[in-house]
Amino acid sequence: MKIMRTVLMIILVFFVATTGIHAENSPKKADDKAPKTTEKAPQASEDTSVKVPNSVLNIAKENTYPNSTQDQPYLQPSEWSQELIETSNVKIENPNLIRILNESTMNKAPTIGLRATIYLGEWPLNYASTETSPNWEYQKVNTNYFDNRGGKSNYQIHYVQEAQKVVKGGLTAKVPHAEDVEKMMLIKAMDKSKLPLAFQTIVGAGTKKDQVYNISPKRLGYLYAYAPAINEKGKVTYGEVFLVMKGTKRSIVVKNVTSQGVGAFIPIQDHVHFGFMASETPR
């Protein structure tokens, strides 16, 4: 698929580089009246951030494995790309498609009488989020244990990561162009949750937290550590993308548009959920 897209990009760049683009400017008449506008009171944006419970601690400083910071992979369209995207009949948010448009150029010479349609392939165009919810016990990464059944006083334990754990997320079902879909879902989930997300995060061996948990005499204590994740659900829109050239005008037309439900689990980087339990018998 990547080879096919590369070939399409080369064809697109070669074709449009030999054609021209002419900006049509319509001068405003002196007697044109400015449109009337009605001022509306600003609406407060909905708070979609995920509230982190006290049982979830940030281990970014203590983590012995330095996870790379995952910035939102949003690609800013170039001026020419933005003009094209605005002509599309379907909203375009796919960073990979935007990158191909950004890497394409046109010269300034006007071209009269040109009529051409270039097929850019089928793409996932945008993703609409319907649910962003946390799963604080997505994957168990560690268990600290102590048997205090023979003790006469409380015994204190704290979290120590015994082995390195790799926590991976991913789509809950197969969909076309999964990599592109994951990027768009990651952007929306990070924006809504306001949490550091990545489809892979690692908890390094020897990572510690100073918070203590008391094990009473005649009891066994278990301190469980879980990697949390965001359960992201929504709808992805696909379509066949065409670059249409008519004279001096350029536009994007999307045909055969389809939509599909999609879900994914995306781990929360450098966060651990702790659960402590004491019992009289082994578990």
N, C-alpha and C positions, 0 to 999 in steps of 0.2 A: 504493500500500500504506500509506503514511504517513497519507493522508487517511482511509482506511478505519479505521485504528487510532485515529485521533483521534475519529472518529464513535463508535466502540465505547466509547471512554473516557467521552465525554460521556453516552452512554446509560447506561453503568454507574453513573457518579456520580449522575445524576438519579434512577435507579431505587433504588439502595441508600440514598440520602439520605432517601428517604421511608419507608424501612422501619426496623425496629429490630433491635437485636442484644441478646440477653440472655445474660449469662455464667452458665453453670450451675456452681455450686460444690457439691461433695459433701463435707460436713463429715466429717472422720475420727472414727471412734469412739474412745472413750478407751482401749478394750482392744485396739485394732489394734496388731499387732506390727510393728515395723520390719522390712523385708525383709533377709534375710541377704545380705551382700556378701562376695565373695572378692577379696582384694587380689591384683592381678596385677603382676608386675614390669614397669616401663615399658620399652617397646620403642623402640630407637633409630630415628629416622626415616631413610628411605633418602635418600642424597645423590644428587639428580638434576641438580645443577648442571653446566653445561657447562664443561669445562676449556679455557681460552683458551691457545693455543700462543704461544711467544715471537715468532713472525712476525706476530702480530696486535697492533697498537698502538692505544691509546686516543687519539683526536684531539680530544676534547671541548674542551680548552683552546685548541688551535691552530686549530680549525675556524673559518673566517671567516664561516660561515653558522650562526647560533645556532639549532640545532634545539630545539624545545620539548620539555621533559621529558614523557615519556609515562607517566603513572601508570596502574596497573591500573584499568580502568573497572568496578570492582566497586561495585554499589549495595546499600547496607544496607537490608534490608526493614524497614518500620515494624512496630510491635508487632502491629497488625491483619493486615498482609500476612504476617507470619511465621506467625501462627496459621492463616491460610488455606493457606499453602504446605505446612505440616505435615500438612494433611488430604489433600493430593494423592496419587494412586496412582502418580504418576511424578515423579521429582525435578525441581524447577524451579530453574534457575540463570540464565535469560536476563535480563540487566539491563533490557531494554526492557519485558518483561512485568512484572517487579518494579516498575518505575517506574509503570506504569499502576495496579497494585494500590495502590502508595503514595499515588497521587493520588486514590484513591477513599476515601470516608468513610461511616460509618453513625452514626445517632444512637442514643441510649441507651434509647429507649422500647421496651418489649417488644412483640413482634408474635406473636400466636397465630393458628395456622391458615394461615399464609402458605405457599404452595408455588409456587416459580418456578424456572426454569432459564434462565440468560442465556448465550448463545453468545459467547465472546470471540475466536473465530477459531482458525486453525491457526498454531501457533508452533513454532519450534525451542526445545526445553525445556532441554536440557543437552548438554554435550559431554564425552566421555571420551577422554583422550589415551592413545595407544598407543606413540607414538614422538616424541621431540624430539631431533633431531640437527642438528649444524652443517654448513653448506656455506661454507667459508672463502673460496671463490672464486666467490661467487654472481654478481657482476657486475663486470667490469673498469671502473674509473673513471678511470685515469690511467696514462700511460707516460712515464717520464723516460729519456732516451737520450743517450749520448755516444760518439763515435768516437775511440778512443785508439790506433788502428792506427799513427799516425805519432808517437806519444809515446815518450819514453825512460824515463818513470817512471810510477808508479801515478797514476791520476786519481780523485779522490773526487767522488762525486755523492750527493745526498740528495733526499728526496721533496719535490717542489713541485707542488701541484695546478694544472694549466694551465687548466682550465675548470670551471665549476660543473657538478656532476652530480647529477641527481635519481634516486634509487634507489627503485623501487616494488616492493612485494611483492603478494601476493594469493592467492586460492584457485586450486588447480590444475585445478579443474573447476567448472562451474556447478552451484549447489545453490539450492533455494528459500530465500528470506530470507537472502541472502548477508551482508548487513551485520550481522545479529544473530549469525550463525555466526562471522564474523570476530572480533567482540568476545569471544565465549566462548573461542575458540581463543587469542586474545591473552592473556587472563587466565591460562589454563593454561600456555602456553608461557613467559610471564614468571615464573610461580611455579616452574616446573620448572628452567628454565635459569639463573635468577638474573642475567639480562642485560637491558640496556635495549633493548626492542624497540618497533618501530612499523612500520606498513605503508607508511610513506614516510619516508625520511631524505635529507638533502642534504649533499653535501660541497662547501664553498665554494671558489671560485677563490682561489689564493694561499695555501691551507693548506699548512703546512710541518712537517717533522719533522727534527730535527738529526742523527739517526742516519745515519752515512755508509757507503757501499759502495765498495770499491776496484775500479777497472778496470785490469787489467794492460796493459802496453804490447803493441801489435800485436793488441789486442782491442777489440770493441765491447761496451758495457755497456747492459743494459736493466733498468730498475727498474719492475716492474709493481705497480700498486695495485688491490686488489679490495675491493669492499664485501661483507662476509660476511652471511649470513642463517641463520635457523633453519628447518629443514624440519620442520614440525609435521604429524603424522598422527594420526587418531583416528576416532571415530564420533559423529555427531550424532543425537539422538533428537527426532523430531517428534510432535506430537499435537494433536488438537482440544480446546480448553480450554473447560470449562463452569463457571460459577458456579451452584451449586445451593443453593437456600434452602428449608428445610423447618421451618416454625414458627420457633423461635428459633435454629436451627442453620444455619450457613453452611459450605460446603465447596467444594473444587475437584475436579472429576472430569475426567480426561483420557481421551478415546476415540480409536479408530483410530490407535494408536501405531505408528510406523514408525521404522526406523533406517537410516542411510546412512553409508558411509565417506566421509571428506573429508580433504583435504590442503591445505597452504598453505605459502608461503615468506614469512617475516617478517624483514625486514632488521634487523640489529643496529645501533642508533644510535651514531654517532660512533666507529666502530671501522673500521680498515683493515688488510687482510692484504697483506703485501709479499712479492714474489717477485723475486729478483735473478738475472740470468743474463748471462754473458759469453761471447762467441763470436768466432771469427776471421772469420766471414762474416756479412753482414747477414741478419737474420731477417724 
